[in-house]
Amino acid sequence: MNIINNIKGNLVVSCQALPDEPLHSSFIMGRMALAAKIGGAKGIRANTVEDILEIQKVVDLPIIGILKRVYNDNPVFITPTMKEIDELVETGCEIIATDATSRVRPDGKTLEEFFKEVKEKYPNNKFMADCSTVEEAIFADKLGFDFIGTTLVGYTEESKNDKIEEEDFKIIKEIIGKVSKPVIAEGNIDSPEKARRVLELGSYSVVVGSIITRPQLITKRFVDEIEELNKK
């Protein structure tokens, strides 16, 4: 069975720590991925070549690989150019995710121009579209992405007023109803109940990150609640 099929109906844990975060370390991300596997996760989403290679040493789970790289003031930073695609292909990760919003990329290319070149160069690789709106998801589906993700809902100018969990995941339901490719639910899914719900709605799989792998943010949620109590 294709290892990618393992994520169907299951949890993918996003194991990422940026340079300014306390757990920034490929070794730590490898152990985080191992902990996720022990807990029952069936896939990992990881950032940077170094982290992916370390994770591959300790778990045999399929990896959604990304490479976050900022080019000047361009807002597209999730696997933004062919350079990042090339680097991720070399790791052998099972799926490569890239920003699939309507924004122009750092090299001046539109998503359509960029993805056409990517598929011509790597016709046998699997690609996930990180989208922020229903329209972007539909367009990415037409372009031929293998998976459609809701990763960027609420994080772009076009989607700044949207929240993925509003009205019982209305955006996810609409995307699932309008695309032909599997939809991977991701973004602000911060409880087991929400993860279960998006799968019930027909998502192919669900990616959960910060609420599992960023202890500073988990701690802050507890502290914020306690501080509200102390204000009374």
C-alpha positions in Angstrom: 0.0 0.0 0.0 1.2 3.5 -0.8 2.5 5.0 2.4 0.6 8.2 1.7 -2.6 6.3 2.1 -1.8 5.9 5.8 -2.9 9.5 6.5 -6.4 8.9 5.1 -8.9 9.4 8.0 -6.1 10.0 10.4 -4.0 12.6 12.2 -0.9 14.4 10.8 1.1 16.3 13.4 3.0 19.4 12.3 6.4 19.4 14.0 7.9 22.8 13.4 10.0 25.3 15.4 11.2 28.5 13.8 14.7 30.0 14.7 13.1 32.3 17.3 11.3 29.5 19.2 12.7 27.6 22.2 12.4 24.1 20.6 14.2 25.1 17.4 16.4 22.1 16.8 16.3 19.3 14.2 17.1 16.8 17.0 14.1 18.0 19.0 11.8 17.9 16.0 12.9 14.3 15.4 11.9 13.4 19.0 8.7 15.4 18.7 7.8 13.3 15.6 8.6 10.1 17.5 6.4 11.2 20.3 3.6 12.0 17.7 4.0 8.5 16.2 3.9 6.8 19.7 0.7 8.8 20.3 -0.9 7.4 17.1 -0.2 10.0 14.4 0.0 8.6 10.9 1.9 11.5 9.3 4.2 14.4 10.0 4.3 17.9 8.5 7.8 19.4 8.8 9.8 22.5 7.8 13.4 22.6 6.5 15.5 19.9 4.9 17.5 19.4 8.1 14.3 18.7 10.2 12.9 16.4 7.5 16.1 14.3 7.3 16.3 14.0 11.1 12.6 13.0 11.3 13.1 10.3 8.6 15.8 8.8 10.8 13.4 8.1 13.7 10.0 7.5 12.2 8.7 5.8 9.1 5.7 8.0 8.7 4.8 9.9 5.5 6.0 13.5 5.6 4.4 16.6 4.2 7.5 18.7 3.6 7.7 22.5 3.4 10.5 25.0 3.3 9.7 28.4 4.8 11.9 31.1 3.3 11.3 34.8 3.2 12.4 36.8 0.1 12.5 40.5 0.9 9.0 41.8 1.7 7.1 39.2 -0.4 4.3 37.6 1.6 4.7 34.1 0.0 7.1 32.1 2.1 5.9 28.5 2.2 8.0 26.7 -0.5 7.9 29.9 -2.6 10.2 29.1 -5.5 11.6 26.2 -7.5 14.8 26.4 -5.4 12.8 25.2 -2.4 11.0 22.5 -4.4 14.4 21.2 -5.6 15.6 21.0 -2.0 12.5 19.2 -0.8 12.5 16.7 -3.7 16.0 15.7 -2.6 14.8 14.7 0.8 12.4 12.2 -0.6 9.5 13.4 1.5 6.2 12.0 0.3 4.2 15.2 -0.2 5.5 18.7 -0.9 3.3 21.6 0.2 3.5 25.1 -1.2 1.7 28.4 -0.9 -1.2 28.2 -3.4 -2.7 31.6 -2.8 -3.4 34.1 -5.5 -0.4 36.2 -4.5 2.5 36.7 -6.9 5.6 34.8 -5.8 9.0 36.2 -5.0 10.3 35.4 -8.5 7.4 37.3 -10.1 5.5 34.2 -11.2 1.9 33.5 -10.7 0.8 30.2 -9.1 -0.2 28.9 -12.5 3.2 29.7 -14.0 5.0 28.3 -11.1 3.1 25.0 -10.7 3.3 24.3 -14.5 7.1 24.4 -14.3 7.1 22.3 -11.1 4.9 19.6 -12.6 7.0 19.5 -15.8 10.1 19.1 -13.8 8.7 16.7 -11.2 5.7 14.9 -12.8 5.8 12.0 -10.4 5.9 13.9 -7.1 2.9 14.6 -4.9 2.0 18.3 -4.1 -0.3 19.9 -1.6 -1.8 23.3 -2.1 -1.8 25.6 1.0 -4.9 27.8 0.3 -6.6 30.6 2.1 -9.9 30.9 0.2 -12.5 28.7 -1.5 -11.6 30.3 -4.8 -8.0 29.5 -4.4 -8.8 25.9 -3.5 -10.9 25.5 -6.6 -8.1 27.0 -8.8 -5.5 24.7 -7.2 -7.7 21.7 -7.9 -7.9 22.7 -11.5 -4.2 23.1 -11.8 -3.7 19.5 -10.7 -2.5 19.6 -7.1 -2.8 16.2 -5.5 -4.1 17.5 -2.2 -5.9 20.7 -1.2 -5.1 22.2 2.2 -6.9 24.9 4.2 -3.6 25.9 5.8 -3.7 29.6 5.2 -7.3 30.5 5.9 -7.3 33.7 7.9 -3.6 34.4 7.3 -3.8 36.3 4.1 -5.3 39.7 3.1 -7.9 37.9 1.1 -9.0 35.7 4.0 -8.2 38.0 7.0 -11.9 38.1 8.1 -12.3 34.3 7.8 -12.0 31.7 10.6 -11.7 28.1 9.7 -13.9 26.8 12.5 -16.7 29.3 12.1 -20.2 28.0 11.5 -19.2 24.4 11.9 -16.2 24.6 9.5 -18.2 26.2 6.7 -15.1 26.9 4.6 -13.9 23.3 4.8 -17.4 22.0 3.9 -17.6 24.3 0.9 -14.1 23.4 -0.4 -14.8 19.7 0.0 -18.0 20.2 -2.0 -16.3 22.0 -4.9 -13.0 20.2 -5.5 -12.2 16.8 -6.8 -9.0 16.2 -4.9 -8.6 15.1 -1.3 -8.9 18.0 1.2 -6.5 18.1 4.1 -7.9 20.2 7.0 -5.3 22.4 8.7 -5.3 25.6 10.7 -6.7 26.4 14.1 -7.8 22.9 14.7 -6.9 22.9 18.4 -8.9 20.2 20.1 -9.6 16.5 19.6 -13.3 17.4 19.0 -12.5 19.7 16.1 -10.1 17.2 14.6 -12.9 14.6 14.7 -15.4 16.9 13.3 -13.4 17.9 10.1 -12.9 14.2 9.4 -16.7 13.6 9.9 -17.3 16.3 7.3 -15.2 14.5 4.7 -11.7 15.8 5.1 -9.1 13.3 3.9 -6.9 13.9 6.9 -6.3 16.6 9.6 -3.1 18.4 10.4 -2.7 19.6 14.0 0.4 21.6 15.1 0.8 24.2 17.8 -1.6 22.7 20.3 0.5 19.6 20.3 4.1 20.7 19.5 4.5 24.3 20.7 4.6 24.2 24.5 5.1 28.0 24.9 1.7 28.5 23.2 0.0 25.7 25.2 1.3 27.2 28.4 0.1 30.7 27.4 -3.5 29.4 27.0 -3.5 28.2 30.6 -1.9 31.4 31.8 -4.4 33.6 30.0 -7.2 31.7 31.6 -5.7 32.0 35.0 -5.0 35.7 34.6 -8.7 36.3 33.6 -9.6 34.6 36.9 -7.1 36.8 38.8 -8.7 40.0 37.4 -12.0 39.2 39.1 
